[in-house]
């Protein structure tokens, strides 16, 4: 999975601050500022600190671990602005990552995100060493509850990573990297969700059996990626049930999916759920890591099958299309269609019928 993981190149690994003399003008001045950020004699002390706290000394020379929140954020933004008008490409070619912001438009947006994070989640936080992973989690959950798009989640993640890079909070950067894919999947899709033309083939192309089981659950229950855990927990606890109950899905909605007329599919889901349960009982993994790797495997399988990939959400679109055909096979009159849309809307966990129509290609608007 390493090739799919985002890497931040920290100053202590030598490739960020050893800029050399190949920049000119504003960029040369910028390189001087970067050079001043590193106290080379403090390298081993920083490494020792990493082992204890999993974060480095703040990159800005005027900051410490216990700097106040308003002062630290203002210094970080002040630092970002030094990149305006310089070449992002040149910085990235040298360091693999630019800690600066290079355009006024991005600057304005990132400042808005940082201020929102500070004003809504960090009201009672006084110093930068008191920012926790829970604060990050609350921020992104708030965005998801507001039904922001996948793109908004990604931009927020990038802005906060940029901030915590300057503040030296590697632990928080790692936490965002570990969860950003899951948060994105829980957000509203930025573009159209396109169903797989052959979902069964995509599932068969998934190499790892346990991830194949996760795909079967999404495809046959309309579960969101964040609901897979809930389906596994519920059905393995209630193996004789003829329905599946998904509690507090996106938007806090509960939903019931009736399988009384398709028990063969419920058997497939039950088998898949127990395979996932056994996997967790025999390994040291967690759900965050599992879902991240699952998403990667589905992406790889879709590519192998020459499918357009818009996320694992595609399996929900496949579910909606398949059930629409099933519910309208006897008649396609307007009343039957509306009844089918209503049922699919409930099964998908939405409140508006137009969302069911969105997933069905013939009714996309």
C-alpha positions in Angstrom: 0.0 0.0 0.0 3.0 2.3 0.3 2.8 3.6 -3.2 -0.7 4.8 -2.5 0.3 6.7 0.7 1.0 10.4 0.7 4.4 11.3 2.0 5.4 14.6 3.6 9.2 15.1 3.4 10.1 16.6 6.8 13.1 19.0 7.1 15.1 16.5 9.2 15.4 14.1 6.3 17.7 16.6 4.6 15.9 16.9 1.3 13.7 19.8 2.2 16.2 22.4 3.4 19.2 21.5 1.2 17.9 23.7 -1.6 21.3 24.4 -3.3 21.8 27.5 -5.5 19.6 26.9 -8.5 16.9 29.4 -7.7 16.9 33.1 -8.4 15.1 36.3 -7.5 12.2 35.8 -5.2 12.9 32.1 -5.1 16.5 32.6 -3.9 15.2 34.8 -1.1 12.7 32.2 -0.3 15.4 29.5 -0.1 17.2 31.7 2.4 14.1 31.8 4.6 13.8 28.0 4.4 17.4 27.5 5.4 17.0 29.6 8.5 14.1 27.4 9.7 16.5 24.5 10.6 18.7 24.3 13.6 21.1 21.6 12.4 22.6 21.1 15.8 19.2 20.1 17.2 18.7 17.2 14.8 19.2 14.4 17.3 17.2 16.1 20.0 14.3 16.5 17.5 14.5 12.8 16.6 14.4 11.9 20.3 11.4 14.1 20.7 9.7 12.4 17.7 10.0 9.1 19.5 8.2 10.5 22.5 5.7 12.9 21.0 5.5 11.9 17.3 6.0 15.5 16.1 8.9 17.8 15.4 9.9 21.3 16.6 7.8 23.8 14.8 9.4 24.9 11.5 8.9 28.6 12.2 11.8 29.9 14.2 9.6 32.1 16.4 7.4 29.2 17.5 7.7 26.5 20.2 5.5 23.6 21.1 3.7 25.7 23.6 3.1 28.8 21.5 -0.4 30.3 21.8 -2.9 29.4 19.2 -3.6 32.9 17.7 0.1 33.7 17.5 1.0 30.4 15.9 -1.7 30.6 13.3 -0.9 34.2 12.4 2.8 33.2 12.0 1.9 30.2 9.9 -0.2 32.4 7.6 2.5 35.0 7.5 4.9 32.2 6.4 2.5 30.9 3.7 2.4 34.3 2.1 6.1 34.3 1.4 5.4 31.8 -1.4 3.1 34.1 -3.4 4.6 34.8 -6.8 7.2 32.1 -6.5 7.3 28.8 -8.5 5.6 25.9 -6.7 7.1 23.5 -9.3 10.7 24.6 -8.5 10.1 24.1 -4.8 8.5 20.7 -5.3 11.3 19.6 -7.6 13.8 20.3 -4.9 11.9 19.1 -1.8 9.0 17.0 -3.1 6.6 19.2 -1.1 6.1 22.9 -0.8 5.1 24.3 2.6 4.2 27.6 1.0 1.1 28.9 -0.7 1.8 30.2 -4.2 -1.5 31.9 -5.3 -3.8 34.5 -3.8 -6.8 32.4 -4.6 -5.5 29.4 -2.6 -4.3 31.7 0.2 -7.8 33.1 0.6 -9.4 29.7 0.7 -6.9 28.2 3.1 -7.1 31.1 5.5 -10.9 30.7 5.5 -10.5 27.0 6.3 -7.9 27.6 9.1 -10.1 30.3 10.7 -13.2 28.1 10.5 -11.2 25.3 12.2 -10.0 27.6 14.9 -13.4 29.3 15.5 -15.6 26.2 15.6 -13.4 23.4 17.0 -10.6 25.0 18.9 -12.6 27.5 21.0 -11.2 26.3 24.3 -7.7 25.4 23.0 -5.0 27.9 24.1 -1.7 26.3 22.7 -0.7 24.3 19.6 0.5 21.3 21.6 -3.1 20.9 22.9 -4.6 20.3 19.4 -5.7 16.7 19.4 -6.8 14.1 16.8 -10.2 14.3 18.2 -10.3 18.0 17.2 -9.5 17.0 13.7 -12.1 14.3 13.7 -14.8 16.7 14.9 -13.9 19.2 12.2 -14.3 16.7 9.4 -17.5 15.2 10.9 -19.0 18.7 11.1 -18.2 19.1 7.4 -19.8 15.8 6.5 -22.9 16.6 8.5 -23.2 19.8 6.5 -23.2 17.6 3.4 -20.2 19.2 1.8 -18.7 17.7 -1.3 -15.8 15.2 -1.6 -13.7 18.1 -3.1 -14.3 20.3 0.0 -13.1 17.5 2.3 -9.9 17.2 0.2 -9.2 20.9 0.2 -9.8 21.1 4.0 -7.4 18.2 4.4 -4.7 19.9 2.3 -5.1 23.2 4.1 -4.7 21.7 7.6 -1.8 19.5 6.5 -0.1 22.7 5.3 -0.8 24.3 8.7 0.4 21.4 10.8 3.5 21.1 8.7 4.6 24.6 9.8 3.5 23.8 13.4 5.5 20.6 13.5 2.5 18.4 14.3 3.5 15.3 12.3 1.1 13.2 14.4 -1.9 15.2 13.1 -0.7 15.1 9.5 -0.4 11.3 9.8 -4.0 11.2 11.3 -5.4 13.3 8.4 -3.6 11.1 5.8 -4.9 7.9 7.4 -8.6 9.2 7.4 -8.9 11.6 4.5 -10.1 8.8 2.1 -12.8 7.6 4.5 -14.0 11.2 5.1 -14.1 11.8 1.4 -16.2 8.7 0.8 -18.6 9.8 3.5 -19.1 13.2 1.9 -21.4 14.1 -1.0 -19.8 13.1 -4.3 -18.3 16.1 -6.1 -19.3 14.8 -9.6 -21.5 12.1 -11.0 -21.3 8.7 -9.4 -21.1 6.3 -12.3 -22.1 2.7 -11.8 -19.7 0.0 -13.0 -20.9 -1.5 -16.3 -20.0 -5.0 -14.9 -19.8 -4.8 -11.1 -19.6 -8.6 -10.7 -16.4 -8.6 -12.9 -14.9 -5.7 -10.8 -15.6 -7.8 -7.6 -14.0 -10.9 -9.2 -10.9 -8.8 -10.0 -10.3 -7.8 -6.4 -7.4 -9.9 -5.3 -7.8 -10.0 -1.5 -10.8 -12.2 -0.4 -11.7 -10.0 2.5 -11.9 -6.9 0.3 -13.9 -8.8 -2.2 -16.3 -9.5 0.7 -16.5 -5.8 1.5 -17.4 -5.1 -2.1 -20.1 -7.8 -2.0 -21.6 -6.1 1.0 -21.7 -2.7 -0.7 -23.1 -4.1 -3.9 -25.8 -6.2 -2.3 -26.9 -3.9 0.5 -26.3 -0.4 -0.8 -24.0 0.3 2.2 -21.8 3.3 2.2 -18.2 2.5 2.7 -18.6 3.8 6.3 -21.6 1.4 6.8 -19.7 -1.8 6.0 -18.6 -2.1 9.7 -22.2 -1.7 10.8 -23.5 -4.3 8.4 -20.8 -6.8 9.5 -21.6 -6.2 13.2 -25.4 -6.4 12.8 -25.7 -9.4 10.6 -23.1 -11.5 12.4 -25.1 -10.8 15.6 -28.4 -11.6 13.9 -27.6 -14.3 11.4 -31.2 -15.6 11.2 -32.8 -12.3 10.3 -34.4 -11.7 7.0 -33.4 -8.1 6.8 -30.4 -5.8 7.6 -30.6 -2.9 9.9 -28.1 -0.1 9.4 -28.1 2.3 12.4 -27.1 6.0 12.2 -25.8 6.1 8.7 -24.9 9.4 7.0 -27.1 12.2 8.4 -28.0 10.1 11.5 -30.6 8.0 9.6 -31.5 4.4 10.5 -32.6 2.2 7.7 -33.9 -1.4 7.1 -33.2 -3.4 4.0 -35.7 -6.3 3.5 -34.2 -9.4 2.0 -37.3 -11.7 2.5 -37.7 -12.0 -1.3 -34.0 -12.4 -2.1 -32.6 -14.7 0.6 -29.9 -16.0 -1.7 -28.4 -12.5 -1.7 -28.7 -12.3 2.1 -26.7 -15.6 2.3 -24.0 -14.0 0.2 -23.9 -11.0 2.5 -23.8 -13.2 5.6 -20.9 -15.2 4.3 -19.0 -12.0 3.4 -19.7 -10.5 6.8 -18.3 -13.5 8.7 -15.2 -13.5 6.5 -14.5 -9.9 7.5 -15.3 -10.7 11.1 -12.9 -13.6 11.1 -10.2 -11.4 9.4 -10.5 -8.8 12.2 -10.4 -11.5 14.9 -7.1 -12.9 13.4 -5.2 -9.7 12.5 -4.1 -6.6 14.3 -5.7 -4.2 11.8 -8.3 -1.5 12.4 -11.2 -0.2 10.4 -9.5 2.9 9.2 -6.7 1.0 7.7 -9.1 -1.7 6.4 -11.3 0.8 4.5 -8.3 2.7 3.1 -6.8 -0.5 1.7 -10.3 -1.7 0.5 -10.7 1.5 -1.5 -7.3 1.1 -3.1 -8.1 -2.5 -4.1 -11.4 -1.6 -5.7 -9.7 1.2 -7.6 -7.1 -1.2 -8.8 -9.7 -3.8 -9.8 -11.7 -1.2 -11.7 -8.6 -0.1 -13.6 -7.9 -3.8 -14.5 -11.4 -4.2 -15.8 -11.2 -1.0 -17.8 -14.0 0.6 -15.8 -14.5 4.3 -15.1 -13.8 4.7 -11.4 -15.7 7.3 -9.4 -15.2 5.6 -6.0 -16.7 2.6 -4.2 -19.9 4.6 -4.2 -20.3 3.0 -7.7 -21.6 -0.1 -6.0 -24.5 1.9 -4.5 -25.4 3.1 -8.0 -25.3 -0.5 -9.2 -27.6 -1.5 -6.3 -30.1 1.3 -7.2 -30.1 0.3 -10.9 -30.5 -3.4 -10.2 -33.3 -2.9 -7.7 -35.1 -0.4 -10.0 -35.2 -3.0 -12.7 -36.4 -5.6 -10.2 -39.2 -3.4 -8.7 -40.5 -2.3 -12.2 -40.2 -5.6 -14.0 -43.9 -6.3 -13.9 -44.9 -2.8 -15.0 -43.1 0.5 -15.8 -46.1 2.8 -15.4 -45.7 6.1 -13.5 -47.2 4.8 -10.3 -44.9 1.8 -10.2 -41.9 3.9 -11.0 -42.6 6.3 -8.1 -43.1 3.4 -5.7 -39.8 1.9 -6.8 -38.0 5.3 -6.4 -39.5 5.7 -2.9 -38.4 2.2 -1.8 -34.9 2.6 -3.3 -34.6 6.0 -1.6 -35.3 4.4 1.8 -32.8 1.6 1.1 -30.1 4.0 0.1 -30.6 6.0 3.3 -31.7 9.2 1.6 -34.8 11.4 2.3 -35.3 12.7 -1.3 -36.5 10.7 -4.2 -34.4 12.7 -6.6 -31.3 11.1 -5.0 -32.5 7.6 -6.1 -33.0 9.0 -9.6 -29.5 10.4 -9.5 -28.1 7.0 -9.1 -30.1 5.5 -12.0 -28.5 6.4 -15.3 -31.8 6.9 -17.2 -32.9 9.5 -14.6 -29.7 11.5 -14.0 -30.3 15.2 -14.1 
